[in-house]
């Protein structure tokens, strides 16, 4: 019973915080937009670094690893443009959409590489 009450209190707290956050964002639209761009840009930087790392890790196991590395470099480039508001002349939504498309393609390549490595380990009598 106490756990249910704590869960409801936590849910109510998160609901109230969400309302307050929404009101603050609507009162400061420009600031909110910049914060979202910066957070998304930082996410793209870490995603790009992850892609580059995975491209290097799977260098011996994946013939198209360069696609993952290039997607990582493009993510980092796009993140810099987005974070520092370098004025690309294209809409932020289009820019973010293209980056998500590139990220999805890179994640597919990483998944295939991981599956290939796991299959090789299983064939050799690994785990």
N, C-alpha and C positions, 0 to 999 in steps of 0.2 A: 504494500500500500504506500509506504513512504517513497519507494522508488518511482511509482506512478506519479505521485505528487511532485517530486523533484523533476521528473521528465516534463510534466505540464508547465512547471515554473520556468524551466529552461526554454521550452518552446515559446512561452509568452514573452520572455526576455528577448529572444531572437526576433520575434515578430515586432516588438516595439523598437528594437534597434534598427530593423529593416525600414520601418516607417520613418524614423528620424533620419536615417541615411538617405532615403528617397527625398525627403523634404529638403535636406541640406543640398543634395545634388541639383534639385530643381531651382533652388535659390541662387546657385552659382553654376550656371550651365557651362560657361567657358572653362572655369577651373575644373569642373567635373570631367569635361571632355579631355582636357590635358592630362588629368590623372589617369583616366582610362587609357589614353594613348601611351603614356609612360609605362603603366603596368603591362599593357599588351606588348609594348616594345621590349621590356625586360624579359617577359616570357619568351618572346621570339629569340632574344639573345641566347638564353639558356637552351632553347630548343635547337638553335643553330649549332651551338657548341656540342650538344648531344649528337646531332647528325654527323658532324665532323669526326667526333670520337668514334662513333659506331662505324663510319666508313673506313677509318684507319684500323679498327679492331678486326673487322671482317675482310680486310684487304686480301688475305690469302684464300678466302672461302667464297667470295662473291665477285663475279666478273664485272658487274655494273656498279661497283662500289663508288665510282666517281660520281654517279647520280646523287647519291646520298651526301657526299662531300660538297658538291656544287649547291644542292638544296640548302645545306647548312650555311654556306657562304652567302647565298642570297637572303636567307633569313636574317643573318647578322647585318647585312647591308640594309635591308628593309627596316630592321629595328633601329639602326642609327638614324635613318631618314625620319622615321616616325617619332623617335624620342626627341631628336633635336629640331623637329619641325622644319625640315629643310625645304619645304614648299615644292613638292614634286609636280603640282598642277593636276594631280588626279585625286579623286575622292578617297577618303580614308576607308570607306566601306569596300571599295574595289581593291584597294591596296591590301587590306586585311584579308579579303577573300582570296586573292592570288596567293598570299603567303600561306593561308590554311590549305589551299590546294597543293602547293609545293610540300608543305609539311606532311600531308596525307600520303603523297607519292613516296616521300623519303621513308615514312613509317612502314609502308608496304615493303619497300626494299629491305629495310632492317628486319622485318618479320620473316621474309623469305630467307634471308641470310641466316638468321637464328635457327630456323627450321632445318636448313641444310646442314648446319653444324651439328644440331642435335641428332639428325639422321645418321651422320657419319660416326658420331660417338656410339650410337646404338648398334651400328653394323660392326664396329670394331670390338664389341663386347664390353662397352663401358657400362655405365649405370644401367 
